[in-house]
Amino acid sequence: MQTSRPITLHGQPIAGGKFPLVCTPLVGRTPDDILTELAVVCPKQPDVLEWRVDFFEKIGDTVAVIASAMAIKNAAGCIPLLFTRRSSREGGEKIALTESEVISLYEHVCASKAIDLIDYELANNTAHIARVRAAARAHGVALVLSSHNFSGTPSLETLVAKFQSAEQLGADVAKVAAMPRSLDDVLTLLAATHAASQKLRIPLIAMSMGPLGAVTRMVGGVFGSSLTFAVGAAASAPGQVPIEDLNNVLAALQKALGGKA
């Protein structure tokens, strides 16, 4: 049964309130690479696209970043675009920008109106989070505050506290991901997802990563996760499954649950 809230833009739920949403990443290093990815991904009809700009070779060129964001939006049509710089400490690519330069890039991209959602990591300085939040709010962009732990899975209480911290810092969506070392860790992540979905007033996204955690990408919606990630052309994180396979699993699961996820 649904235990969380749909992710909304401008007061309207994405994809008519579908639950969970399916998001596919774009990880091309050049504008041409990204357009090639879009030609593969868009016909598969994801609910959301995520542009992992840390893969982009020209990430230091704000004009080039905005131009590519605009090109993605033009090619994607009505599919919302999530803009993400994942830091290397949380599984992203190494980039030459300082954090202050990243913040400036985020402010310009929000102002460009080329994106719909923006991801920023919860571990960052609270002053930086406040700047990103202000830029997002000023331009009608939804803020996802995220936490990714690649070294293991914290306790249930710690995971729930991460979700709550994101809400307290002004997120529109809270996201937590952790790497399991055992099936017990997977169960901990799912239990924390369910517990947080009962406490938060905002939507949340949760997943256990890697092969062990792949099941959470399929059943996370049952426990309260509002969005899951799937491979459209190339994966951006370990454990992502092809969008076709994920859609089949979600359809079967929703049928078994009487039309509800």
N, C-alpha and C positions, 0 to 999 in steps of 0.2 A: 504494500500500500504506500501511497505517496506520503512522505513525512517532511518534505521541505518545500521551499518556495521556488517558483520558476524565475529564471533570470529575465529581467525586463530592461527595455530601452525606451526612454521617454514615456514611461508609464505603461508600456505595452509589453506583454510577454513575447519573447523571441519564439518564432515558429508556432505562433498560436497557443503557446503554453505546453508544447511537447515536453515530455519528461521521461528520461533525461535527454538533453540536447546532445548531439554528436558534433564534435569539433575536429577538424583535420588541420595539421600544421603545414606551413610553407617554409622550406628551409633552403631555398635556392641562394646561391652566392652572388648571382648577377641578376640584373633586370630580366634578361632573356631566360635565364634558368627559372625564374619565378613565373614568367608567363607560360613556359612549358609545363611547369607543375600545375598551374591553374587550368590549362587545357585538359589535363588528366583528372584533376580533382573536382572541378565544378560540375561536370555531368553526373557525378556520384551524389550530388545534392546533400552536402553536409549542412548542418544547421548554422554552424559558425566556422569561420576560418581564423587560424592563428598565424600571424606572420612573426616568425622567430628572427627578429632583425639582428641578433647576435651572429647569425650565419652570414649576413650580408657584407660583402667585401667593402662597400662604400659607406659603412655605418658612420664614419666620421664626417661625411658630407651631408649636412642636413637637407640641402636642396635635393640631392639625389634620393635620400630616404623618403622625403615627402612625395617626390615624383613617382617613386615606386609604389608607395601607399595608395596614391591616386589611381595608378594603373591597376592595382589589385582591386580597388573598389569598383572601377569601371568594368573590369572583366567579371567580377563576382556578382554584379547586379544587386539584388536585395539581400544577399548573404552578409550578415554582420562580420566585421573584421576586428579581431583582438590583436593588439600590438604588444609584443613581448620582447624585452631584452632579458634573457636569462643569464645570470652571472655565472662565471666559471665555478664559483664555490657551490653553486646549486645545480650543477650539471650542464651549464651553458658553454658556449664557445668563448675563448679568450679574445678580448678586444683591447684596442689601444686607448680607449676613452677613459678619462677619470670619471668618478661618480658624479661630480658636478657637471661634467659635459654630458653625461647621460641624462641628468635632470633637465638640462637646457634642451636637449633633443626631444625629450618627452613633452616639454612645454610647447615647443614649436609644432610637434606632430598633433597634439591636442588642438591647437589653434587652427590647424589646417583643415579640420573637419573631415579628414580622410579616413578616420578610424571611429569605431563605435565603443570599443572597450580597450582598456590598457592594464597590463599586468606589472606590478611592482612588488619587490620582495619585502616581506615582513621584517626580515633581519636588518634592513637598512636603517640608517640614522632616522630618528623620528622627525627631525627637521626636514629631511629629504622627502619622507613620506608625506609630510604636510604640504610641501610644494607640489608634489605630484597630485595629491588630492585636490588642491586648489585649482590647478590647471584643468584637471578632469571636470570638476564641477563647473568651472567657468564656461566650458565648451560643450557640456552635455555628454561627456564621455563617462562610461561606467568604469569604476575602479575595482580591479581584482587585486587584493593583497594576498600574496602567496608565500608558502613555506615548503621547501623541498629538502628532505634529509636522505642523502645517499649512503650514509654510513650505517643506518639501521632504523628501527622503529621505536620511538619513545613510548612511554607508558600511555595508557588510555587518558589519564588525567592531563598529561602534558599535551597530547594531541588536541583534546577538547579546549585547553587553554589557548592553543595557537589559533583555533577558529575564533574564540571569543576576543582575543587580542586584535585580530583583523577587524572585527566589528567595532570594537572600541576605538580604533584608529581611523574610522570613517570609511571603511571599505563598503562597496556596494555588493561585492561577492567575496567570500573567504575561501581560499584554496589551500589544502594541505596534502602533501604527498610524502611517502616514506618508503624506504627500501626494506623489504622483509628478509629475515634470515631463516624463518621457519613459517609453517602454516599458522602457528600461534600468533605470529606478528600480523598476518593477514586478517585473522579474526579480530585482533586488537584494533586495527585500522577501521574495519567495518563497524565494530561496536562504538568506536569514537565518532564515526560518521553519524550513526543513529542518535547517539547521545547529544551531539552538537546540533543536529537538526531539530531537536526538541527545545534547545535553549536559545538559538540565534533567531533574530528577526530578519536576517538577510539570507539569501541563497548561499549554498556552499558547494564546493567541488572537492572531492576526495578520491584518492587512489593509492593503492599499494603498487609499487613499481616492479619491473623485472618479470621474468617468467612466472615466478610464484604468485605475484600479485595480479597477473593478467585477469583473473576471475573478477577482481574488483571493478575492472573497467566494464564488465558485462552486467554485474548485479549491483553496482554501486547505487543506482537509482532506487532500488528497493529499500536501501538503508538511508536515503536522503540526499545523495549526491545529485545535483541538478544538471551536471554536464559530464561527459566522458570524452576521451580523446581516441581517435582512430587514425590509421594510416590511409591517406588518400593516394599519395605518390611516394613519400619517404617519411620514416618515423623521426620524431624529435626527442623521444625518450624511450627507455627500455620497457618492453611489455606491451606496447601499443599493437593492436591487431588491425588487419585490413577492415576498412569501413564496410565492405560487403558482408564479411563474416559477422561483424558486430551488429549490423542491422538485422541479420537473420536471427541472432541470439536474442536481441531485444524484442523482436516481433514475437518469437516463441514464448519468451518470458511474459510479455504483456498479455498474450492470449491465455497462458496458464493462470495468470492472476486476475482474469476477468476483465482485461482491457486496461488495467492500471499497473503502473510501474512503481 
